[in-house]
Amino acid sequence: MAARPIWNGTISFGLLNVPVQLYSGQRSMDLHFRMLDSRDKAPIKYERVNAETGDEVPWKDVVKAFEYAKGNYVVIDEDDIKSAAPQETETVSIESFVDADQIDPRYFDKPYYLVPGAKAEKGYVLLRETLQKTRKVGVAKVVIRTRQYLALVMPHGDALILNLLRFPQEIVEPSEFKLPDKKPADYRITPREMEMAEQLVESMSTEWKPEHYKDDLRDKLRKLIEARVAKEGGKKAKAEPDDAKLPANAATNVVDFMSLLKQSLGNKAKPARGKKRVASRAKR
């Protein structure tokens, strides 16, 4: 089935708002297994059961709650979650630009592709080429399904990638672990051992070619499964039409980009006016 965008929105920087669609930049390759009763091969169901009565709980009676102390809960409903979420919905708002090599790899979490909306190629290419030439990346805030993320907007070939980041509070520091922090000699590592280890690394060094690395276990399991279902066929789902619409204030190819750029540069001295953000129309 053809990929569908997660949402339609805009990349906002200065006064420019570039319409984009957000697509996942990764795919799950896991093999999903069902649990069966070995006696009759019937699927096993997992039910929502009240821990005290043992009765099944229908979805309409299920609520979310935070356990603030052992056995004590405060219920949080959907309206509470929505009111706590940022005002912007599904928009990429670039707040600053930084050198690409300043980002600690530990912060990187999940990649997405930003694809230009209809008639929005000019703004998309303008941002992409500028980032490539300046070797900068855009630090942004983005809201996906009521959760706010820190993210980077970065060029990759012809594409702009939105790479979700972990917030600093989510990073575990090395100081929390007992790590060997003394000199090699303190662990009885000899210069000859270091030299041989370096030679081994050099002999095994090669260029990074990710296509050379495969999930061997998954491939073997898939071949085993395919052999057992060789006589069974499947039907492909039809691709659904893409009826995406542009946001109301989308900056398409016909917009006077020079004027917007000049205004954005002029507004740098006026933070209150230079932070204009445009909320997108969420597509669910």
N, C-alpha and C positions, 0 to 999 in steps of 0.2 A: 504494500500500500504506500502511496506517495506520502512523503513527510508533510506534516501540517505544522504551521507555526504555533508556538506556545502562546504568543500574543502579538498584537500589532501596536506599535507605539512610536516613540521618537527618541533620537539621540539629541540631547539639549546641551549646547555649549555656547556661552554668550547669548546672543539673540537668535542664533541659528537653531532650527529644529528640523532634523533630518528624519523623515518617515522611514521606519524599518520594521522588519518582521524578525522575531526571535525564534531560532531553531536550535534544538539540542545539538551539541558538538560531539556527543558520544553515544554509543549504543551498547546495550547490555548483551553480552554474549553468553550469559549463564544458561545452563540447561535447567529448566524448572520441572521438578518432580512432584507428583501427587502421592500422598500417603494412602495406601489401600489396606483393607483387611485381608490378610494372607489366606484366610479360609475361603472367601468367595470373591475376592478381588473387587469388593465394593469400596468406593471412595469414602474416606473418613472425614466427617464434618467437624469443624471447630465452631463451637457455639459460645455465645456470650451468656455466662452463667453468674447469677448472684452468689457471691462467696458465702453468704449466710444461709439463704434458703435453698440454694441448689437449683432454683428455677431459671429457665432461660429468659433473658432480658431482650425485649424487642428494641430495634434501633431507635424508635421514637422516644424511648425512655432513657437512652444513653446520653449522658452529659460529660463534659470535660471538667476536671477539677485538679487543683494543686494541693498536694499534701504538705502543709506547712509544719506539721509535727506528726509523730507516729499516730496513725489512726484518725487524724484531724484534717478535714478537707475544706477548701473554699471552692465553690462552683464558679466556673467562668463560662459564660455563654457566648454565642457567636457575635452578638452585639458588642460585648465587652472587647472581644478580639478586634473587631472592625474599628472601634473607637480608639484603640491603642495603636493601630497601624498608622503609618505616615499618611499624610493627605494625598500624596501623589500615588497613582495606581499604574503600575507597569510602565514606567518611563525611565530612561537612562539619563540621568542628570550629571554631566561631567562637572566636577567642582574644581579640579586643578589638573595640571600636567606635570609629570615627573620623568626623570631619566629611566629608561626601561631596565637598566642593569641595577637599579637600586632596590628592586623588589626581592625580598627574601623568598626563595622557592617554597618555604613552609606555608606561605600564605595562600598559594594557589589551590583551588578546590575543584571547580567544574567549568568546562568550556562550553560556550554557546556561539552560534554564528549569527551575526547581524546581517540581514539581507535587505537591500534597499527596496523601499516601496515603489509603486508605480510612479514614473516620471520624477524620481528622487535621486537619480544616479549622480547628478552634479554635486550635490552636497556631500554625498557618500564618498565620492572619489576625492573631493577636496580635503575632507578630513583624513582619509586613508593616506593620501600622498603627503600631506603635511606631517603626519605622525612618522611616516617612513623617513622623510628627509631630516626631521629634527631628532629622530631616535627617541621620541617621547611616547608615553602612554597616558591615557586619560584616566584619572581616578574618579570613580563615579559611585553614586548610590542608585540602586535599582530595587523596585518592589515587584516580586513575583509571588502571586497567590497569597497576598496579605502579609508576606514576610519581606523585611528589608535586608538587602545584602550590600556589602562593600564589593566593588568590582573594578576591573580594568578594561578599558576599551583599547585594543591594540591591533595593529595591522599584521596580516599574515597572507603574503601573496596578494591576490586580488580581493581578499576578504577582510572584513573587520570582525574581530573576535571579542566577545564579551566574556571575560574570565572571572567567574565569581571568586571572591577571596574570603578567607577566614578573618574575622575581626581579631585584633590583638589579644582580647580576653580569651579567645578560643585556642591560642597557641600555648602548648606546654613548654616551659623553658628547660634547657638541659640541667640547670642548677637544681632541679627537683629530683635528679637521679644521682646515684653514687657512681661517678664515672672516673676512670683512670686519668688523673690530671697531672701526673709527674712526667719527667723526662724519660725517653726510651731506656736509657741506661739503668734507671731505677727499677725497671722490670726485667733486667738482665737481657736486654736485646743488644746484641753485638753489632758493630759496624758491618761485619760480613753478612749477617742475617739481613740487615737493611739493604745492603747492596744486592743480594740475591733476590730479595722480595721485589726490588725495583726492576731488576732484569726480567723477572717473571711477568710483572705488569706490562712492561714494554713489549715482551714477546706475545702477549695476549691482546695488545691494543689494536684497535681498528676504527674505521669511521662509523658513526652512528647511523645505522640503517634499521629503523624499527620494523620494517617488513620482514626482516630475518628472524624475528622472534615470534613464536607461536605458542598458543595455549595447548600443549600436547595432550594433556588429560582430557580437555573438552573435546578436542578433535577425535580422540579414540572413542570416547563415550558416544559422540554423535554418530560415528560410523557404526557402532554396535546397535544403536537405536534404529538407524536407517535400514540396517540389514533385517531387523525384526519387523519393520513396517513396510518393507519393500512393495508388498502387494496392495497397500492401501494408498489412496490418492487424497488430495486436498484441493480446495477451491481458493482461488485468490480473490481477495476483496477488491471491489472496484474503488479506484481513487475518487475521493469526494471533491467536488469543485471548490476552488479557492475563491471565496466571495469576499475577500478582504477589502475593506474600504479605508481610504486615507483619513487620518485624523483631521479635525476641522481646520486647524491652522497649519497644515503641513507645508514645508518649504520644498516645493518641487523645482524642476529644472528651470522654470521661467522666473523664479524669484530673483530679485536684484541682490545677489550675494555680496557684491562690493559694498553696497549701502549698509547691509546688516553687519558686515565685518567692521566697517568704520564706526558704526554705532556701538558695537560691542567693545572695541578698543577705547572709545571715548568714555564708556560707562565704567571702565576699570576703576576710575576714581570715585565712582558712585555705587558702592556695593549693594545698596538697597534696591537699585534699579537693575543692576547687572545680574541678579540672581533669578531672573524670570525663568520659571519652569513650566512646561506644558504637560498636562496630564493626558495620557492617551486613552483611547477607547478600548477597554479590556475586551478581549475575545476569549470566551470560555466555551 
